[in-house]
């Protein structure tokens, strides 16, 4: 039986305990909190300076690194040279992944009709129907894929979320583990710099 007098006496502790339990056991609650922190300016992705982008190391051979969508269409990273590629590894149970999704949707909406950009949101669990259902439920329009080949550790070490951006030469221009606000104006400017860069 619940002791009301005890709860009243320990009101603050009870609220704190409920908050902690929510954060631990309800991924969407933790994602909501992280999203709020993004909105006030935390979790801005650190983008490299233009000079650093020009001096990036040559790309590794990306041929054979493949991803497959729900219809069985396969995308090979090696065939995407000449485009800026935004690659994000995520899952539906990962709170930081869920927290950054609205910002990725904002970025995708801005660039989806531009043929110089490709977006690959890869469900790291390879539960593609679940991932697609999540996107539809949230009314996100981003394309979802699953891994269809070996992925080198240079790209994905298993940490979620992981976001990589390749420049038009296939070089890694951005690599971030953890949630970030990809709808931030500085990140959008970074993507536009990659599009206009010829080096």
C-alpha atoms as an extended CHARMM CRD file, in Angstrom:
* protein
*
       199  EXT
         1         1  UNK       CA              0.0000000000        0.0000000000        0.0000000000  PROA      1               0.0000000000
         2         2  UNK       CA              1.3190000000        3.4950000000       -0.9260000000  PROA      2               0.0000000000
         3         3  UNK       CA              2.0260000000        5.7050000000        2.0480000000  PROA      3               0.0000000000
         4         4  UNK       CA              0.7970000000        9.2120000000        1.0470000000  PROA      4               0.0000000000
         5         5  UNK       CA              2.3800000000       10.8980000000        4.0700000000  PROA      5               0.0000000000
         6         6  UNK       CA              5.7650000000        9.4280000000        3.1160000000  PROA      6               0.0000000000
         7         7  UNK       CA              5.4020000000       10.6820000000       -0.4680000000  PROA      7               0.0000000000
         8         8  UNK       CA              4.4610000000       14.2050000000        0.7110000000  PROA      8               0.0000000000
         9         9  UNK       CA              7.4120000000       14.2820000000        3.0770000000  PROA      9               0.0000000000
        10        10  UNK       CA              9.8030000000       13.1580000000        0.3400000000  PROA      10              0.0000000000
        11        11  UNK       CA              8.1540000000       14.9970000000       -2.5770000000  PROA      11              0.0000000000
        12        12  UNK       CA             11.3570000000       16.3220000000       -4.1640000000  PROA      12              0.0000000000
        13        13  UNK       CA             13.1590000000       12.9720000000       -3.8510000000  PROA      13              0.0000000000
        14        14  UNK       CA             10.1530000000       11.2030000000       -5.3670000000  PROA      14              0.0000000000
        15        15  UNK       CA             10.1060000000       13.6080000000       -8.3260000000  PROA      15              0.0000000000
        16        16  UNK       CA             13.8410000000       13.1910000000       -8.8440000000  PROA      16              0.0000000000
        17        17  UNK       CA             13.5370000000        9.4040000000       -8.7220000000  PROA      17              0.0000000000
        18        18  UNK       CA             10.6660000000        9.4980000000      -11.2680000000  PROA      18              0.0000000000
        19        19  UNK       CA             12.7640000000       11.7390000000      -13.5420000000  PROA      19              0.0000000000
        20        20  UNK       CA             15.7640000000        9.4010000000      -13.3450000000  PROA      20              0.0000000000
        21        21  UNK       CA             13.5840000000        6.3550000000      -14.0630000000  PROA      21              0.0000000000
        22        22  UNK       CA             12.0660000000        8.1410000000      -17.0670000000  PROA      22              0.0000000000
        23        23  UNK       CA             15.5150000000        8.9500000000      -18.4490000000  PROA      23              0.0000000000
        24        24  UNK       CA             16.7250000000        5.3770000000      -17.9550000000  PROA      24              0.0000000000
        25        25  UNK       CA             13.7120000000        3.4130000000      -19.1770000000  PROA      25              0.0000000000
        26        26  UNK       CA             11.9370000000        5.6740000000      -21.6960000000  PROA      26              0.0000000000
        27        27  UNK       CA             14.1630000000        6.4710000000      -24.7190000000  PROA      27              0.0000000000
        28        28  UNK       CA             11.7200000000        9.0360000000      -26.1060000000  PROA      28              0.0000000000
        29        29  UNK       CA             11.8220000000       10.9980000000      -22.8170000000  PROA      29              0.0000000000
        30        30  UNK       CA             15.6150000000       11.1340000000      -22.9120000000  PROA      30              0.0000000000
        31        31  UNK       CA             15.5030000000       12.0930000000      -26.5960000000  PROA      31              0.0000000000
        32        32  UNK       CA             13.0570000000       14.8990000000      -25.7670000000  PROA      32              0.0000000000
        33        33  UNK       CA             15.4130000000       16.2520000000      -23.0940000000  PROA      33              0.0000000000
        34        34  UNK       CA             18.4320000000       16.0790000000      -25.4410000000  PROA      34              0.0000000000
        35        35  UNK       CA             16.4500000000       17.8130000000      -28.1910000000  PROA      35              0.0000000000
        36        36  UNK       CA             15.6550000000       20.6370000000      -25.7760000000  PROA      36              0.0000000000
        37        37  UNK       CA             19.3510000000       21.0140000000      -24.9770000000  PROA      37              0.0000000000
        38        38  UNK       CA             20.0950000000       21.1800000000      -28.7140000000  PROA      38              0.0000000000
        39        39  UNK       CA             17.5380000000       23.9520000000      -29.1470000000  PROA      39              0.0000000000
        40        40  UNK       CA             19.2770000000       26.1260000000      -26.5370000000  PROA      40              0.0000000000
        41        41  UNK       CA             22.5980000000       25.7910000000      -28.3360000000  PROA      41              0.0000000000
        42        42  UNK       CA             24.2860000000       22.6880000000      -26.9500000000  PROA      42              0.0000000000
        43        43  UNK       CA             25.4260000000       19.8230000000      -29.1910000000  PROA      43              0.0000000000
        44        44  UNK       CA             26.4630000000       22.0030000000      -32.1390000000  PROA      44              0.0000000000
        45        45  UNK       CA             28.5140000000       19.8990000000      -34.5320000000  PROA      45              0.0000000000
        46        46  UNK       CA             32.1020000000       21.0780000000      -34.8120000000  PROA      46              0.0000000000
        47        47  UNK       CA             32.8060000000       21.6410000000      -38.4950000000  PROA      47              0.0000000000
        48        48  UNK       CA             36.3360000000       21.9280000000      -39.8670000000  PROA      48              0.0000000000
        49        49  UNK       CA             37.6890000000       25.1710000000      -41.2480000000  PROA      49              0.0000000000
        50        50  UNK       CA             37.8490000000       25.6250000000      -45.0320000000  PROA      50              0.0000000000
        51        51  UNK       CA             41.6630000000       25.2890000000      -45.0370000000  PROA      51              0.0000000000
        52        52  UNK       CA             41.4320000000       21.9880000000      -43.1750000000  PROA      52              0.0000000000
        53        53  UNK       CA             38.8660000000       20.7800000000      -45.7110000000  PROA      53              0.0000000000
        54        54  UNK       CA             41.2900000000       21.5460000000      -48.5530000000  PROA      54              0.0000000000
        55        55  UNK       CA             44.0980000000       19.6620000000      -46.8200000000  PROA      55              0.0000000000
        56        56  UNK       CA             42.0310000000       16.5560000000      -46.0450000000  PROA      56              0.0000000000
        57        57  UNK       CA             43.7720000000       13.2360000000      -46.5050000000  PROA      57              0.0000000000
        58        58  UNK       CA             43.0290000000       11.3360000000      -49.7050000000  PROA      58              0.0000000000
        59        59  UNK       CA             39.9620000000        9.1590000000      -49.5240000000  PROA      59              0.0000000000
        60        60  UNK       CA             40.1930000000        5.4650000000      -48.8960000000  PROA      60              0.0000000000
        61        61  UNK       CA             38.6620000000        3.2610000000      -51.5620000000  PROA      61              0.0000000000
        62        62  UNK       CA             34.9420000000        3.3440000000      -50.8040000000  PROA      62              0.0000000000
        63        63  UNK       CA             34.0060000000        0.8440000000      -53.5120000000  PROA      63              0.0000000000
        64        64  UNK       CA             32.1490000000       -2.1440000000      -52.1670000000  PROA      64              0.0000000000
        65        65  UNK       CA             30.7510000000       -0.3310000000      -49.1070000000  PROA      65              0.0000000000
        66        66  UNK       CA             27.0860000000       -0.8670000000      -49.7860000000  PROA      66              0.0000000000
        67        67  UNK       CA             23.7030000000       -0.0450000000      -48.2600000000  PROA      67              0.0000000000
        68        68  UNK       CA             20.2820000000       -1.4000000000      -49.2290000000  PROA      68              0.0000000000
        69        69  UNK       CA             16.8290000000        0.1740000000      -48.9460000000  PROA      69              0.0000000000
        70        70  UNK       CA             13.4990000000       -1.5200000000      -48.2600000000  PROA      70              0.0000000000
        71        71  UNK       CA             12.9080000000       -2.1010000000      -51.9890000000  PROA      71              0.0000000000
        72        72  UNK       CA             16.2470000000       -3.8840000000      -52.4020000000  PROA      72              0.0000000000
        73        73  UNK       CA             17.9450000000       -0.9580000000      -54.1750000000  PROA      73              0.0000000000
        74        74  UNK       CA             21.6630000000       -0.9460000000      -53.3710000000  PROA      74              0.0000000000
        75        75  UNK       CA             23.8490000000        2.1580000000      -53.0360000000  PROA      75              0.0000000000
        76        76  UNK       CA             27.6340000000        1.7610000000      -53.2840000000  PROA      76              0.0000000000
        77        77  UNK       CA             29.6610000000        4.5560000000      -51.6460000000  PROA      77              0.0000000000
        78        78  UNK       CA             32.2850000000        4.1730000000      -54.3480000000  PROA      78              0.0000000000
        79        79  UNK       CA             29.7620000000        5.2960000000      -56.9650000000  PROA      79              0.0000000000
        80        80  UNK       CA             28.9340000000        8.5450000000      -55.1720000000  PROA      80              0.0000000000
        81        81  UNK       CA             32.0800000000       10.5280000000      -55.9760000000  PROA      81              0.0000000000
        82        82  UNK       CA             31.1450000000       13.9550000000      -57.2570000000  PROA      82              0.0000000000
        83        83  UNK       CA             28.4470000000       14.2740000000      -54.5770000000  PROA      83              0.0000000000
        84        84  UNK       CA             28.4320000000       15.4200000000      -50.9520000000  PROA      84              0.0000000000
        85        85  UNK       CA             27.3210000000       12.3990000000      -48.9090000000  PROA      85              0.0000000000
        86        86  UNK       CA             25.7000000000       12.6640000000      -45.4700000000  PROA      86              0.0000000000
        87        87  UNK       CA             25.9010000000        9.2280000000      -43.7980000000  PROA      87              0.0000000000
        88        88  UNK       CA             24.2530000000        8.6410000000      -40.4190000000  PROA      88              0.0000000000
        89        89  UNK       CA             24.2210000000        5.3820000000      -38.4060000000  PROA      89              0.0000000000
        90        90  UNK       CA             21.3020000000        5.2220000000      -35.9640000000  PROA      90              0.0000000000
        91        91  UNK       CA             18.6680000000        2.9500000000      -34.3710000000  PROA      91              0.0000000000
        92        92  UNK       CA             15.0980000000        3.4390000000      -33.1850000000  PROA      92              0.0000000000
        93        93  UNK       CA             15.9770000000        2.6380000000      -29.5320000000  PROA      93              0.0000000000
        94        94  UNK       CA             18.8760000000        5.1330000000      -29.2410000000  PROA      94              0.0000000000
        95        95  UNK       CA             17.8270000000        8.3760000000      -27.4290000000  PROA      95              0.0000000000
        96        96  UNK       CA             20.6280000000       10.5610000000      -28.8790000000  PROA      96              0.0000000000
        97        97  UNK       CA             19.7140000000        9.2630000000      -32.3660000000  PROA      97              0.0000000000
        98        98  UNK       CA             16.0760000000       10.1920000000      -31.8360000000  PROA      98              0.0000000000
        99        99  UNK       CA             17.0660000000       13.5780000000      -30.4180000000  PROA      99              0.0000000000
       100       100  UNK       CA             19.0180000000       14.6100000000      -33.5240000000  PROA      100             0.0000000000
       101       101  UNK       CA             16.4650000000       13.3190000000      -36.0690000000  PROA      101             0.0000000000
       102       102  UNK       CA             14.4460000000       16.5760000000      -36.3560000000  PROA      102             0.0000000000
       103       103  UNK       CA             17.6410000000       18.4890000000      -37.1400000000  PROA      103             0.0000000000
       104       104  UNK       CA             18.6660000000       15.9140000000      -39.7680000000  PROA      104             0.0000000000
       105       105  UNK       CA             15.1800000000       16.2050000000      -41.2750000000  PROA      105             0.0000000000
       106       106  UNK       CA             15.6390000000       19.9950000000      -41.4440000000  PROA      106             0.0000000000
       107       107  UNK       CA             18.9870000000       19.5390000000      -43.2200000000  PROA      107             0.0000000000
       108       108  UNK       CA             17.5180000000       16.9130000000      -45.5590000000  PROA      108             0.0000000000
       109       109  UNK       CA             14.5540000000       19.1540000000      -46.4250000000  PROA      109             0.0000000000
       110       110  UNK       CA             16.9450000000       21.9260000000      -47.4280000000  PROA      110             0.0000000000
       111       111  UNK       CA             19.0870000000       19.7420000000      -49.7040000000  PROA      111             0.0000000000
       112       112  UNK       CA             16.8630000000       16.8440000000      -50.8380000000  PROA      112             0.0000000000
       113       113  UNK       CA             16.1660000000       18.3090000000      -54.2850000000  PROA      113             0.0000000000
       114       114  UNK       CA             19.8040000000       19.2180000000      -54.9280000000  PROA      114             0.0000000000
       115       115  UNK       CA             21.5030000000       16.5080000000      -57.0470000000  PROA      115             0.0000000000
       116       116  UNK       CA             24.8770000000       17.3380000000      -55.4500000000  PROA      116             0.0000000000
       117       117  UNK       CA             23.7670000000       15.8420000000      -52.1120000000  PROA      117             0.0000000000
       118       118  UNK       CA             23.0270000000       12.2540000000      -51.0480000000  PROA      118             0.0000000000
       119       119  UNK       CA             21.5850000000       11.2960000000      -47.6490000000  PROA      119             0.0000000000
       120       120  UNK       CA             22.0100000000        7.7770000000      -46.2610000000  PROA      120             0.0000000000
       121       121  UNK       CA             20.3790000000        7.0980000000      -42.8940000000  PROA      121             0.0000000000
       122       122  UNK       CA             21.5310000000        3.5970000000      -41.9820000000  PROA      122             0.0000000000
       123       123  UNK       CA             19.7020000000        1.5040000000      -39.3810000000  PROA      123             0.0000000000
       124       124  UNK       CA             22.6000000000       -0.0900000000      -37.5020000000  PROA      124             0.0000000000
       125       125  UNK       CA             20.3050000000       -2.8710000000      -36.2140000000  PROA      125             0.0000000000
       126       126  UNK       CA             19.3740000000       -3.9450000000      -39.7590000000  PROA      126             0.0000000000
       127       127  UNK       CA             15.6840000000       -3.8460000000      -38.7790000000  PROA      127             0.0000000000
       128       128  UNK       CA             14.7130000000       -1.9150000000      -41.8690000000  PROA      128             0.0000000000
       129       129  UNK       CA             10.9050000000       -2.3690000000      -41.6680000000  PROA      129             0.0000000000
       130       130  UNK       CA             10.9410000000       -1.0250000000      -38.0770000000  PROA      130             0.0000000000
       131       131  UNK       CA             13.1570000000        1.9040000000      -39.0750000000  PROA      131             0.0000000000
       132       132  UNK       CA             10.9050000000        2.7640000000      -42.0350000000  PROA      132             0.0000000000
       133       133  UNK       CA              7.8200000000        2.5270000000      -39.8290000000  PROA      133             0.0000000000
       134       134  UNK       CA              9.4620000000        4.9300000000      -37.3480000000  PROA      134             0.0000000000
       135       135  UNK       CA             10.1730000000        7.4280000000      -40.1500000000  PROA      135             0.0000000000
       136       136  UNK       CA              6.5830000000        7.2510000000      -41.3860000000  PROA      136             0.0000000000
       137       137  UNK       CA              5.1500000000        7.6250000000      -37.8720000000  PROA      137             0.0000000000
       138       138  UNK       CA              7.2530000000       10.7520000000      -37.2710000000  PROA      138             0.0000000000
       139       139  UNK       CA              6.5000000000       12.0490000000      -40.8100000000  PROA      139             0.0000000000
       140       140  UNK       CA             10.1940000000       12.1750000000      -41.6840000000  PROA      140             0.0000000000
       141       141  UNK       CA             11.0020000000       11.9170000000      -45.3770000000  PROA      141             0.0000000000
       142       142  UNK       CA             14.6090000000       10.7600000000      -45.1180000000  PROA      142             0.0000000000
       143       143  UNK       CA             15.7150000000        7.6310000000      -46.9950000000  PROA      143             0.0000000000
       144       144  UNK       CA             16.4920000000        4.6630000000      -44.7360000000  PROA      144             0.0000000000
       145       145  UNK       CA             18.9940000000        1.9120000000      -45.4900000000  PROA      145             0.0000000000
       146       146  UNK       CA             20.5870000000       -1.1080000000      -43.8710000000  PROA      146             0.0000000000
       147       147  UNK       CA             24.1690000000       -2.3040000000      -44.1500000000  PROA      147             0.0000000000
       148       148  UNK       CA             24.7030000000       -4.5900000000      -47.1670000000  PROA      148             0.0000000000
       149       149  UNK       CA             28.4770000000       -5.1670000000      -46.8960000000  PROA      149             0.0000000000
       150       150  UNK       CA             31.3340000000       -4.9950000000      -44.4300000000  PROA      150             0.0000000000
       151       151  UNK       CA             31.8010000000       -1.5170000000      -42.9500000000  PROA      151             0.0000000000
       152       152  UNK       CA             35.3840000000       -0.4980000000      -42.1390000000  PROA      152             0.0000000000
       153       153  UNK       CA             36.0120000000        0.6170000000      -38.5590000000  PROA      153             0.0000000000
       154       154  UNK       CA             37.3120000000        3.9010000000      -39.9830000000  PROA      154             0.0000000000
       155       155  UNK       CA             33.6760000000        4.7050000000      -40.7850000000  PROA      155             0.0000000000
       156       156  UNK       CA             31.7120000000        3.0490000000      -37.9940000000  PROA      156             0.0000000000
       157       157  UNK       CA             33.0660000000        1.7760000000      -34.6790000000  PROA      157             0.0000000000
       158       158  UNK       CA             29.6220000000        0.8580000000      -33.3300000000  PROA      158             0.0000000000
       159       159  UNK       CA             28.9290000000        4.1020000000      -31.4330000000  PROA      159             0.0000000000
       160       160  UNK       CA             25.4550000000        5.5460000000      -31.9480000000  PROA      160             0.0000000000
       161       161  UNK       CA             24.7360000000        7.8900000000      -33.5010000000  PROA      161             0.0000000000
       162       162  UNK       CA             27.6990000000        8.2770000000      -35.8590000000  PROA      162             0.0000000000
       163       163  UNK       CA             27.5860000000       10.8300000000      -38.6570000000  PROA      163             0.0000000000
       164       164  UNK       CA             30.0880000000       11.0940000000      -41.5040000000  PROA      164             0.0000000000
       165       165  UNK       CA             30.1130000000       13.5930000000      -44.3520000000  PROA      165             0.0000000000
       166       166  UNK       CA             32.1440000000       12.8750000000      -47.4920000000  PROA      166             0.0000000000
       167       167  UNK       CA             33.1920000000       15.6600000000      -49.8350000000  PROA      167             0.0000000000
       168       168  UNK       CA             32.8780000000       15.3570000000      -53.6130000000  PROA      168             0.0000000000
       169       169  UNK       CA             36.2670000000       13.6210000000      -53.8220000000  PROA      169             0.0000000000
       170       170  UNK       CA             35.1270000000       10.9390000000      -51.3620000000  PROA      170             0.0000000000
       171       171  UNK       CA             37.2240000000       12.2770000000      -48.4720000000  PROA      171             0.0000000000
       172       172  UNK       CA             35.8700000000       12.2340000000      -44.9220000000  PROA      172             0.0000000000
       173       173  UNK       CA             35.2570000000       15.9100000000      -44.1760000000  PROA      173             0.0000000000
       174       174  UNK       CA             33.2700000000       15.3780000000      -40.9800000000  PROA      174             0.0000000000
       175       175  UNK       CA             33.0670000000       12.4820000000      -38.5240000000  PROA      175             0.0000000000
       176       176  UNK       CA             31.0980000000       12.8230000000      -35.2830000000  PROA      176             0.0000000000
       177       177  UNK       CA             29.9750000000       10.3060000000      -32.6650000000  PROA      177             0.0000000000
       178       178  UNK       CA             27.0540000000       11.3970000000      -30.5140000000  PROA      178             0.0000000000
       179       179  UNK       CA             24.0630000000       13.6570000000      -31.0550000000  PROA      179             0.0000000000
       180       180  UNK       CA             24.3890000000       17.0190000000      -32.7680000000  PROA      180             0.0000000000
       181       181  UNK       CA             22.1580000000       19.7140000000      -34.2360000000  PROA      181             0.0000000000
       182       182  UNK       CA             22.5830000000       19.2960000000      -37.9940000000  PROA      182             0.0000000000
       183       183  UNK       CA             19.9980000000       21.9670000000      -38.7260000000  PROA      183             0.0000000000
       184       184  UNK       CA             22.3310000000       24.6010000000      -37.2540000000  PROA      184             0.0000000000
       185       185  UNK       CA             23.2420000000       27.3770000000      -39.7040000000  PROA      185             0.0000000000
       186       186  UNK       CA             26.9920000000       26.7290000000      -39.3460000000  PROA      186             0.0000000000
       187       187  UNK       CA             26.5330000000       23.1090000000      -40.4060000000  PROA      187             0.0000000000
       188       188  UNK       CA             24.3700000000       24.1690000000      -43.3560000000  PROA      188             0.0000000000
       189       189  UNK       CA             27.1190000000       26.6250000000      -44.3830000000  PROA      189             0.0000000000
       190       190  UNK       CA             29.6530000000       23.7920000000      -44.0890000000  PROA      190             0.0000000000
       191       191  UNK       CA             27.5800000000       21.6060000000      -46.4270000000  PROA      191             0.0000000000
       192       192  UNK       CA             27.3300000000       24.4580000000      -48.9420000000  PROA      192             0.0000000000
       193       193  UNK       CA             31.1220000000       24.9230000000      -48.7860000000  PROA      193             0.0000000000
       194       194  UNK       CA             31.5740000000       21.2350000000      -49.6010000000  PROA      194             0.0000000000
       195       195  UNK       CA             29.2340000000       21.6090000000      -52.5640000000  PROA      195             0.0000000000
       196       196  UNK       CA             31.1180000000       24.5860000000      -54.0100000000  PROA      196             0.0000000000
       197       197  UNK       CA             34.6060000000       23.2160000000      -53.2980000000  PROA      197             0.0000000000
       198       198  UNK       CA             36.4230000000       21.9180000000      -56.3640000000  PROA      198             0.0000000000
       199       199  UNK       CA             39.5100000000       20.5880000000      -54.5170000000  PROA      199             0.0000000000
